[in-house]
Amino acid sequence: MYTIAEIAQAHDGSLGILHSYIDALASTGVDAIKFQTHIAEAESSIYEPFRVNFSYEDKTRYDYWKRMGFSLEQWKEIKSHCDEVGVEFISSPFSNAAVDLLEEVGVSRYKIGSGEVNNLLLLEKIAKTKKPVILSSGMSSFTELSHSVDFLKQRGIDTSILQCTTAYPTKPQEWGLEVMEELKNKFNLTTGFSDHSGEIYACLAATAKGAEILEFHAVFDKRMFGPDSKASLEIDDISFMIKGVRQIYTSLQTKINKEDNSKFETLKGIFEKSLAINKDLPKGHIITFDDLEAKKPKGYGIDASKYQDIIGKKLQYDMKKWDFLTQGDIIDG
């Protein structure tokens, strides 16, 4: 299981806040932290509309991307910080220029956002790096995904694919967990889930359904400014979720042989029971169901599981209430 926490725009253009996220997320147990690399001039224009008109300080979406950008040296420092705390640095480029920048930074794999699946120019640029790609399926049909997957396969790119619903936050009826299996069957690729629900449940459910990669947005507090805050997980919730994900994944990878219960022999001796008499009974009494009780531990009388073999048998001796019943106490009736 490979887990990716996405900071995206949660830093709001602040390098200090971004580095704070790296330290906080490293403590949660995630494998990687994902960023978005925006070079406004290369990817956008003044005509790009806001997906959500949330900003009080940016007149246009272009202005927003401009404010979200970092220099090459700053990106190198960001990657270095990730290396220091033991998480992989991943980023989604949104232009060919961003790929050039990330190559200089030293990224080891690329994440393709939902809106870039059909951007074959960008896919060609990334394919030329020969580095692995994680493809998000959010806004794409199977036909579109097939085209992009084939495009990358033809170029020998190690490709993974994530079920993703482009809705912020995503409602349970929009998760599309069953799509993961369809993606796996159709493309035979490493398959996972990219979450925008804002809660831990979708990722836990996706793990139980066989996800091999999980991606989710991270934020310090859902009340923070930004387009993805409500669809993000808070840091403490991420720690809790990662623990659950690891346990579920371990469980799925561990096969239990229910035919072999040898390791429970001692416990079975403690918890299982022996037959006993539930009332004073005279010698010669014919045993009925209503005469019997089962008492711990096993091995002091006839096994309780064999009660049917005892009904109709005759007592050889007088027996006291709660005495264990052994084979020596009975004869055929």
N, C-alpha and C positions, 0 to 999 in steps of 0.2 A: 504494500500500500504506500503510495506516494502522495503526500499532502502539501498543498500549495495555499498559502495565505496571500491574498492580493491586497496590497495597499492602495493601488490605483491612484485616485485623486484625493485620498483621505488626508494627505499631507498639506493640501491646499496651497501648494507652491512654496512651503516652508521647508528648507533643508534641515533645520533643527528638529521639526516635528517628524520628518521622514526618518531621521536617524533614531529618534525615540521609538518609533514603530519597530525598527529592526531589533532593538534590544528587547522590547516587550514581547515581540512575536517569537524571538529565539527561545524564550523561556517557556513557551507553550508546547514545544515538542514538534512543531511543523518541520517538514523537510526542506521547504523552499519558501522564499518570499518573492512574490511577483510584482513588478512595477509596470507602468505604461510609459513608453518613451515617445513623447510628442515634440515634434519640430513644426511649429505652427505654419511657417512659410511653405514647408514641403507638403503638408497633409491637408491644409485647410484654406479657407478664404473668408472674406467678410460676409459672404452669402450663406455660410453654413448656419442653419438654425440651431437653437438650443433644443436638446432632447427634453430637458426639464429646465424651465426658465427660473433657476434658483439663485442666480448670482446678483448681488447688489453692487458689485464693483467692476464687472466686465460688461461692456456694452454689447459685445458680440461673442459668439462662440470662439472665433479666431482670437480675440483678446484673451479669453480664458485659457486657451491652449498656450498662448504666448507666456502667460503668467505661470503655467504649470511646468514649463521647460527648465532643464538644468544644463549646465555646460558639460563638455567632455570630461574635464577634470573633476567636476562634482560627481558625475556618474562613476568615474573610477573610484572615488572615495566611497561611494555607496556600495559598490561591489566589494571593495576591500573590507568594509565593515561587515558585510554578510559573511565573507570568508572567515573573518576573525571570530564570529559567534557561531560558526558551524552550520549555516544554512545556505542552500544554493541560491544564487542570484539569477532570477529569470525576468524577462521583460517581454511585453508585447509591443512590437514596433508598428507604427501607423504610417510609415513612409519608407521608401528605399533609403532616404537619407538617414532615417533612424536605424536601419540595419547597418549602414556603414559605421555609425556611431557605436552601436552595440558591439560590432566586431572589434573596434579599437578598445572598448571596455573589457572584452573577453568573455562575453556570454557563452554558455555551453549548450543551450537549447533555446528554442523560440516558442512562444505561445501566440497562436493566431486568434485574434478576437473574432466574435461572431460577424461583425460587419466587414471583415477582410477576407472571408472565405472565398468570395468570388473575385477578389483582387489578384488575378493571375500575375500581374506585373510584380506585385509584392512577393507572391509565392515563388516566382522565378528568381527574384533577388535572394530570398532566403535559401532556396534550393542550391544556389551557387556556393553557399557556405558549407554545404554537406552536413549540417548539424541537425539533430533531431527536432521534430516539430510536434507540438500539441495543438490539435485543431478543435476549436469550439463550434458546435453545430447550431447554435442558437436560432438564427433567422433563416437557416438554409433548409431546403427540401432535400430528400434523399437523392434526387437527380442532381442537384447542385453539389451536394457533398460527394457523390460518386465522381463527378467531373474533377473536383479539386483533389480528392484522394488519389485518383488515377494519375493526375498531373504530377503529384509528389512521388508516387510509387515509380513512375517512369523515369524519374530523376534519381532514384535510389535513396530517397529520404526516409529515415526511420520515423514513422508517423503514428501518433496516438490520437484518439478522438474522444471528445467529451459530449455527453448529452447536456444540453443547456437550453433554458427557456429565457428569452430576452424579455423579462418583466421584472420590475423593481418596486417592491419585493414580489417574489413569486409565490402564488397561492398553492396549497397542496394539490389542488386539481390540475395545476399547471406544471408540476415537477417533471412528469414524463419519465418516471423510473423504468417503465417497461421498454422505453426507447433504447436504453443501454443494451439490452439483449438483442434488439433488432440491429443496432449498430455493430455489435460483436458478430452476429451471424452474417451480416451483409458484407462487412469489410475485413473481418478476421484480424482486427488490430487491438492493441491494448486500449481498453475502453474505461471511461470514468464519468464523473459527474461534476459539472460546474454549477455552483449554487448561488442563487440570489434571493433566497427565502428570508434571510435575516434571523433565522433560528437554527438550532442544532439538529433538528429532527430529520431534515431532508438528507443531510450527509450521513447520519447514522443509518437511515433506511437504505440509502444508496450503497453503503458498505455491505449491508446484509444482502443486497441484491447482486453483489459481485463486482462493484466498482473497484478498479485497480488504481485509479487516480482520483483525488478529490481536490477541488479548487473552490475557494469561498472568499468573499470580501471581509476585510478586517477594519475595525474602527475602535477608537478608545471609548467612545460613547455615541450611541445612536442619535443623540441630540446635536451632534456636531454638524457644522456647515458642510455641505457637499452633496453631490448628486446621488451618491451610493450609500449614504449613511444608514437609511432605513432598511436597506437590503443587505447590511453587513452584520457580522458577528462581533460582539465585544470581546476584548482580550481574555477576560476570565472565562467566558463561555467557550472560547476556542480551546483553552487548556482542558476544560471539562470534556468537550467533544472529542478532542484528540485521544484522550484516555479511553473513551468509549469506542472510538473507531479502531484503535489498536487491539482492544480486547475482542471486538467482533471479528476483525480480520484474522486474528490468531485462532479464534474458534473455528472459522470457516476453513482454515488451512490444516486443522487437526482432526483426523478421522478417529472416531470412537468405535471400537469393536464390542458391540453389545453381547456377543457370544462369549467373550472372555471376561469373566468377572472374578478372576482368581485373586486380584489385588484387594478384593473386598471380603475375603474369607474371614478375617478377624472381626470385621465390623458385622458381618452376617451372623457370627456367633453371638455377638452382643445384642443385636437388634431383633433377630428372628426368635421364634418362640417354640416352646415345647407344650405338649398336651398336659392338662391337669384336670383333676376332679373338682367340680364346683360345689359339692355337698358331701356329707358323710354317706358312704355306700357300703352295704354288707357284701360279704363273700357270696359269689354266685349271681350277683346282680348282672342283668343284661344291659350293656351300655347303650344309651341313646344320645342323640345330638344334644339334648338339653342337660346332659350330665357333664358336658365338657367345657373347659376354658383353655385359653392359650396364655402361657406365662413365659417371661424371659428368665434366663437365657436359653438359647438353643442348646441341645445336647444333654439336658437333664431329664428329658422324657422323650416320648415319641414325637417326631417333628409334627408341628401343627398342620402342615400341608397334607399329612396322611390321615386326617381325622376320619375320612370315609372308610378306611380299612379297619377302623376300631369299632364303629357302630355295629351292634349285634354280637360283639364278643362278650365273654363272661369273665367277671372278676374272680381271680384265684384267692384273694384275701380281702378282709375288711380294709376299707380305705377312708382316710380322713379328708375333710374338705380342704382343698388347695394342694393336696399331694400331687406330685408329678406322676404321670402314668407311663410306665415302661412296658416293654414287651414281656418281661417276667411277671407282670401283674395280671396278664390276661390269657385266656384260652378260648378256643372256638366255642361259640354259644351252642 
